[in-house]
Amino acid sequence: MAAGVELGFAAAAEGPGGAWRLRSAYFPSKVGGRPAWLGEAGLPGPAALRCGRCQQPCAFLLQLYAPLPHRPAAFHRTLFVFACRGAACYRLPGPRGPLCVFRNQLPRRNDTYPEEPPPEEPPPDPAPAPPRRLRCGAALCRVCGCLGPRACGRCRRAAYCGPEHQALDWRRGHRRACGKGDAFIGYSDSLPEHNEFLFPEYEILIEPEEPEFPADSNVDPDDEQGAADTSKGPKEQEELRATGSAGKK
């Protein structure tokens, strides 16, 4: 039996507190913003996230939670897609393209998430801001949310994936706040929700595709005449059948 088809629809988070569903602990499917990493091991580094044509950093495009419960090692499984922001790269030839796709998976029993599904109700406290670091201590880029091995040379607190995003954040306000007392500590410990590098963030709502014909229908979907006949009343159907019989003689 063929697998069913599922459709995804991009939807804005409901209300100011709706972003809680887009955090890693709720196994989201989403478009834009920063990636909600599933696990912490084996994450792609800055070199793997550069466009194969212009060599600029790719932006996080979307992620899909696609678990395989029958495979113990992939009980939790998320696919991540990154895309170059340069339109010209989609027209240039070459063996490597402007898209990157990665898979992250975990068994049901792991060191990051409980075995039971997450609650469907919002948390009692406001949704936390995007994390600045992973639980293992690895820093995330302030601009894109990917691994950030590069640190600001002055304050050593702000992390970046490379010089491009360090320069972008410097222009956006890090230059004014860098190293300036308590105000800077609060600035560096939180990530701004949006910037011009990121795609707009939406939740992906997934629903099964409705079949064109009910499962108990006797109509052959490939039989256009049969499909037309079912929309007629009994008298009209009898007239159509008579016309069809006359045409076959």
Disulfide bonds with the S-S distance in Angstrom:
none
